Amino acid sequence: MSKLKIVSRQSKLAIRQTQIVTELLHSKIDLDTEVIAIKTRGDKELMQSLSKLGGKGLFVSELEDYLIQRRADIAVHSAKDLPATTKPLLQIGAVLERTNAQDVLLSKKHQSLDELQDLNFTLGTSSLRRALQAQQLFPKANIKFIRGNVDTRIKKMLAGEFDAIILAQAGLQRLGLNEYIIHEFSSEQMVPAAGQGTLAVECRTIDKVLLDILHSISCQRTWHELTLERMIVKYLGANCQAPLGVKVGVDLLNETTAINLFASKNLVTENLYIQEQYNSINQEEIFQQFAKILIKHDIRNLIQREVDASIIN
């Protein structure tokens, strides 16, 4: 392989994430790399919510087409943007060590979570999952739709369009944009999206030599966590509109697995939170046990129904 071609979205965060992957690859093997940065449909159409456009797969599909058409060798994704099922001929070749999976609250006007809990204020998010959990924490908040990359959302907040916004900690950390963070939500307060905080590298299944290289930069613990999160999402048939959060924590040394799950039962008054702990790291075994809990709460039917995202103004 004379040169490794890497396809990425054009945003600052996507390019930074691609740099992280490239640096890791260069630490393992002497290889020339070329980054192909493209603007996906999800990056171009910013006036509508992702759910109306077709979901976060909009950020992924065009990158995958580059792989299938052999215009690139690997694609770097935020794992939370990946559909639960990969396209034929492709697979996840590496999962980098997860940084921070949590969501955070940003504000210039306010200093703490406690300060906001009883206030009427404007809160920006593009995620129904975040909106529904935020509604429990901030019952008086006016939750409004926001789109755009990380920089754009922060600028909108600083311009006064929003009193506070919710973003993923990992993206801010990678860009060095921690200035306005006033609170990091625990998984008990706000369960993250499956794959949040994780970078996934996708390639063609047939490229065995490349797969061996990618495995060398992969994190075993994060691979376990992401695999189980994706198994749960796939089982539930969750789409982009589904009010679902899944966070798996694996301790390889002590061989334990923790699962936090959030789902909304009626979008307004009843949110469901599930916390389970297992003395095992066997993904299939844990999934079979956890699926029984999902069946008990009828979460599969709940998630697959059409969801009205009107909670976000």
C-alpha positions in Angstrom: 0.0 0.0 0.0 1.8 3.1 -1.2 -0.6 5.7 0.3 -3.6 5.3 2.7 -6.5 7.5 1.6 -8.7 8.7 4.5 -12.1 10.2 3.9 -13.5 12.6 6.4 -16.2 15.3 6.8 -14.9 18.8 6.4 -15.8 20.2 9.9 -13.1 21.2 12.3 -14.1 18.4 14.6 -14.1 15.8 11.9 -10.7 16.9 10.7 -9.3 16.9 14.2 -10.6 13.4 14.7 -9.0 12.2 11.5 -5.7 13.7 12.7 -6.0 11.7 15.9 -6.4 8.5 13.8 -3.6 9.5 11.4 -1.2 10.1 14.3 -2.0 6.8 15.9 -1.4 5.0 12.5 1.9 6.8 12.0 3.0 5.7 15.5 2.5 2.0 14.4 3.6 2.0 10.8 5.6 4.1 8.3 2.8 5.0 5.8 2.0 7.9 3.6 -1.6 9.2 4.2 -3.9 11.5 2.3 -7.0 13.1 3.8 -10.0 13.6 1.5 -12.4 16.1 3.2 -16.0 16.2 1.9 -19.1 18.1 2.9 -22.0 15.6 3.4 -25.7 16.3 3.0 -26.0 16.4 6.8 -23.4 19.2 6.8 -25.1 21.2 4.0 -28.7 21.1 5.1 -28.8 22.9 8.5 -32.3 24.4 8.5 -34.1 21.2 9.4 -33.7 18.7 12.3 -31.7 15.6 11.5 -34.8 13.5 12.2 -36.7 15.1 9.4 -33.7 14.8 7.0 -33.2 11.1 7.7 -31.0 10.9 10.7 -27.3 10.9 11.5 -26.7 8.4 8.8 -26.5 11.5 6.6 -23.0 12.1 8.0 -21.9 8.6 7.2 -23.4 7.3 4.0 -21.4 9.5 1.6 -18.2 8.6 3.3 -19.0 4.9 3.0 -19.7 5.4 -0.7 -16.1 6.6 -1.1 -15.0 3.3 0.4 -17.2 1.1 -1.7 -16.2 3.0 -4.8 -12.5 2.6 -3.8 -12.0 6.4 -3.8 -10.7 6.0 -0.2 -9.3 3.2 2.0 -10.7 4.2 5.4 -13.4 6.5 6.8 -13.2 8.1 10.3 -16.6 8.5 12.1 -17.9 9.6 15.4 -19.3 6.2 16.4 -22.6 7.7 17.6 -23.3 8.7 13.9 -23.0 5.2 12.7 -26.2 3.2 11.9 -26.4 0.0 14.0 -25.9 -2.1 10.8 -22.9 -1.4 8.5 -23.3 -1.5 4.7 -22.4 -4.7 2.9 -18.7 -5.0 2.0 -17.7 -2.7 4.9 -16.9 -3.2 8.6 -15.6 -1.3 11.6 -11.8 -2.0 11.6 -10.8 0.0 14.7 -12.4 1.6 17.7 -10.2 4.1 19.4 -10.1 4.5 23.2 -13.1 6.3 24.4 -12.4 9.7 25.8 -15.5 11.1 27.6 -18.9 9.8 26.7 -20.9 12.4 28.7 -23.0 15.4 27.7 -22.2 18.8 29.1 -24.0 22.1 29.7 -22.5 25.3 28.3 -23.5 28.8 29.2 -21.9 32.3 29.2 -24.7 33.9 31.3 -25.0 31.3 34.0 -22.5 29.5 36.3 -24.0 26.3 37.5 -26.7 23.6 37.0 -28.4 24.6 40.3 -28.7 28.2 39.1 -30.7 27.1 36.1 -33.0 24.4 37.5 -35.8 26.8 38.6 -35.2 29.5 35.9 -37.1 30.2 32.6 -34.3 30.1 30.1 -33.7 29.1 26.5 -31.9 25.8 26.0 -30.5 24.7 22.7 -30.2 21.1 21.4 -30.9 19.1 18.3 -31.3 15.8 20.1 -34.7 14.5 21.3 -32.8 12.2 23.7 -31.1 15.3 25.3 -34.3 17.4 25.2 -36.4 14.8 27.1 -33.8 14.3 29.7 -33.1 18.0 30.0 -36.9 18.6 30.5 -36.7 16.5 33.7 -33.8 18.6 35.0 -35.1 22.0 33.8 -38.9 21.9 33.9 -39.2 25.6 33.1 -36.7 25.7 30.2 -37.8 26.6 26.7 -36.0 23.9 24.7 -35.2 25.1 21.1 -33.9 23.4 18.0 -30.2 24.1 17.1 -28.1 22.8 14.3 -24.6 23.5 13.0 -21.1 22.4 13.9 -19.7 22.8 17.4 -18.2 26.3 16.7 -21.5 27.5 15.1 -23.6 26.4 18.1 -21.3 28.1 20.6 -21.4 31.3 18.5 -25.2 31.2 18.6 -25.1 30.9 22.3 -22.6 33.8 22.7 -24.8 35.9 20.4 -27.7 35.5 22.8 -29.9 33.1 20.7 -29.6 30.6 23.6 -28.9 31.0 27.3 -27.4 27.5 27.4 -26.7 24.6 25.0 -26.0 20.9 25.5 -23.1 19.3 23.6 -20.9 16.2 23.8 -17.9 16.6 26.0 -15.6 14.6 23.7 -15.9 17.0 20.8 -15.2 20.0 22.9 -12.3 18.3 24.5 -10.8 17.4 21.1 -11.1 21.0 19.9 -10.0 22.6 23.2 -13.3 24.4 23.6 -13.9 23.9 27.3 -14.3 27.5 28.3 -18.1 27.7 28.7 -18.8 24.3 30.2 -20.6 24.8 33.5 -21.7 21.2 34.2 -20.9 17.7 33.1 -24.0 15.5 33.3 -23.5 12.1 35.0 -25.0 9.0 33.2 -27.7 9.1 35.9 -28.7 12.7 34.9 -28.3 12.2 31.1 -27.6 8.9 29.5 -25.4 9.5 26.4 -26.1 8.2 22.9 -24.6 4.8 21.9 -21.1 5.3 20.7 -20.7 8.8 22.1 -17.1 9.8 22.8 -15.8 7.1 20.5 -14.0 7.2 17.2 -14.6 4.4 14.7 -12.6 3.6 11.6 -14.4 1.9 8.8 -12.9 0.0 5.9 -13.6 -2.6 3.3 -14.0 -6.2 4.7 -11.8 -7.6 1.9 -8.7 -5.5 2.9 -7.2 -8.0 5.3 -3.7 -6.3 5.5 -5.3 -3.0 6.3 -7.6 -4.6 8.9 -4.5 -6.0 10.7 -3.0 -2.5 10.8 -6.2 -1.0 12.1 -6.5 -3.6 14.9 -3.2 -2.4 16.2 -4.7 1.0 17.1 -8.0 -0.4 18.5 -8.9 -0.3 22.2 -10.2 -3.6 23.5 -12.3 -2.1 26.3 -13.9 0.5 24.1 -14.5 -2.2 21.4 -16.4 -4.3 24.0 -18.5 -1.2 25.1 -19.3 -0.1 21.6 -20.2 -3.6 20.4 -22.7 -4.1 23.2 -24.2 -0.6 22.8 -24.7 -1.3 19.1 -26.2 -4.7 19.7 -28.8 -3.1 22.0 -29.6 -0.3 19.5 -29.9 -2.8 16.6 -32.2 -5.1 18.7 -34.4 -2.2 19.5 -34.6 -1.1 15.8 -33.9 2.4 17.0 -33.9 5.1 14.3 -32.7 8.7 14.5 -35.9 9.9 16.0 -35.8 7.4 18.9 -35.5 8.9 22.3 -32.8 6.4 23.4 -29.6 6.6 25.3 -27.3 3.7 25.9 -24.0 3.7 27.8 -21.9 0.6 28.5 -19.0 0.6 30.9 -16.6 -2.4 30.8 -13.9 -3.2 33.4 -11.7 -5.8 31.7 -9.5 -6.3 34.8 -12.4 -7.2 37.1 -14.5 -8.6 34.3 -17.6 -6.5 35.0 -20.0 -4.7 32.7 -22.4 -1.8 33.6 -25.3 -0.7 31.4 -27.2 2.6 31.6 -30.2 3.0 29.3 -32.7 5.8 28.8 -36.0 5.6 26.9 -39.0 7.8 26.8 -42.4 6.2 27.4 -44.7 9.0 26.4 -42.4 11.9 25.6 -43.8 14.2 28.3 -44.3 12.7 31.7 -42.5 9.4 32.0 -38.9 8.7 31.2 -37.5 5.2 31.8 -34.0 4.7 33.2 -32.5 1.3 33.6 -29.2 0.5 35.3 -27.8 -3.0 35.3 -24.5 -4.5 36.5 -23.1 -7.9 35.3 -20.1 -9.9 36.6 -19.1 -10.8 33.0 -17.7 -9.2 29.9 -19.2 -11.8 27.5 -21.2 -9.6 25.2 -23.6 -12.3 23.9 -24.3 -13.5 27.4 -24.9 -10.0 28.8 -27.0 -9.0 25.8 -29.3 -12.1 26.2 -29.9 -11.2 29.8 -30.4 -7.5 29.1 -32.8 -8.2 26.3 -35.1 -9.8 28.8 -35.3 -6.5 30.7 -36.0 -4.7 27.4 -38.8 -7.1 26.7 -40.2 -6.7 30.2 -40.5 -2.9 29.7 -41.7 -3.3 26.0 -39.0 -0.9 25.0 -38.7 -2.4 21.5 -42.2 -1.4 20.5 -41.8 1.9 22.2 -38.7 2.8 20.3 -39.9 1.6 16.9 -43.1 3.7 16.9 -43.1 7.1 15.2 -41.9 9.8 17.5 -43.2 13.4 17.6 -40.2 15.6 18.2 -42.4 18.7 18.8 -40.9 19.0 22.3 -38.1 20.9 20.6 -39.5 24.2 19.4 
